[in-house]
Amino acid sequence: MFTRTLPLVAFTLGLLMLAGCSFAPKLERIGVRVQEISPADATVTLLFVNPNNVPLVVASTEHALTLDGASMGVIKNPKPLGIPPLSTIAESIPLSAAVAKKIARAASIHPGLAAYVIDSTLNLDWKEDIYAYKTSDHGSVTLAASPVVAP
């Protein structure tokens, strides 16, 4: 009798132990939107939207930005972010020289409303593990011509 139940008990205990391990979180869609692009200051302000009932700790982020169909490059933010539950935060991120130059050139050629696509990777710090969470958004943002435009 014990020869049949022992493997079943061992299997059940193994499943219970695994249930305590951390797995990738099941989250509502986390949003990243462009709020403002400032070619003069070489910054972009992004809105991070957390529709979840749990706070999020973001170890770092990367964002591929496209304006009016042209790739502007990748914006990297190595600083950690804390996003409270059911809230939105704004974060101003400095642009690399190459991305700032492309955005300034685009703003000088076509100032005004520009369509954007942003493909983001948020590296979530979840129970001592890091999970790459990918999200995309599109919309429009106003580009103001910078007083100084690199050739």
C-alpha angles and dihedrals in degrees: 000000000000091000091067099040098043095070090045092051091047091050092049092049090049091053091049091051091050091050088065093055119096118259129180108291121250103231139172112249110292110214132216117188134174110245100172141354117203112191090179092057094033091232139121123205114214129191115221112202120199111188091172129105091233130071116250127221111202113196094193141333140218125195129189106207126201122185120194090341096309121112113239094186136246124320113206126198112186093177118102119244131203115208115191119222117278094005147107126228131189120222125187111214125192116236125229114248092253094051092043090052093051092048092047090051092049091048092050092050098043112014116183131044115009129183113235137195118193122190109192137190115198115193100214119203101218121171093332093312129100118228123189106226114192125204137161136203139175135196140115134290133184116249117202118201111251117234090229118047121182115229 
